[in-house]
Amino acid sequence: MYPKDLLYTSEHEWVKVEGSKARVGVTDYAQKELGDVVFVDLPSVGDTLAAGQAFAVIESVKSVSDVYSPVSGTVQAVNDRLSDSPELINQSPYGDGWIAEIEIANPSELERLMSAEEYEASLVGEEKEESKEDKTE
């Protein structure tokens, strides 16, 4: 269900590692939870990020959500197409909907990320929690 060549965070970001760079976006699960994306506040090229730091904001018709950097590093590129076409996050979360490329400062941080199988397993637990919350409301 989730691309096996990517790594994942518990905050629903995906990471495609290419050499010393990490291309980052949000997962299909995240975009479905957000609903129709209407605006993306992108980071600036040259921004220095710490792992776990919020670096972008996605606004949808339902909510506003931060995007967190999965690794420490420097923003090398941003997906400017999202400025005019934020819906790319909904239409192609693993392709044209990527958010930024980060030069990885500490490759050992990648070890904390999840495989596709681990990410899917974490979603099963999350969905169970959500259904419990729905029943108690």
Secondary structure, DSSP 4 states (H G I P E B T S, - for coil): ---TTSEE-TTSEEEEEETTEEEEEE-HHHHHHH-SEEEEE---TT-EE-TT-EEEEEEESS-EEEEE-SS-EEEEEE-THHHH-TTHHHH-TTTTT--EEEEES-GGGGGGSBPHHHHHHHHHHHHHHHHHHHHH-
